[in-house]
């Protein structure tokens, strides 16, 4: 089953890159990334809320929070070269 998800992930990553190149000509890349991030944020929190997982946020330990924050901040920093 994981192979199916891996293939889907690769497919959607490729589509994302293609859509980004085609759809954002003439738009600042930071602005485009910000807009995509907001869309992903809304979809992701919708999944959390519809799945009834909001109450589980209090169960996340300090160690997990640190690494969640690092995993969310380090890749964008490396990609933008800022």
RASUL-V995363 format. One record per pair of residues at least 24 apart in sequence whose C-alpha atoms are under 7 Angstrom apart, sorted by the first residue. I is the first residue (numbers start at 1). GAP is how many residues later the second one is. D is the distance in Angstrom with one decimal. If there is no record, write none. Layout:
i:I gap:GAP d:D
i:I gap:GAP d:D
This chain:
none
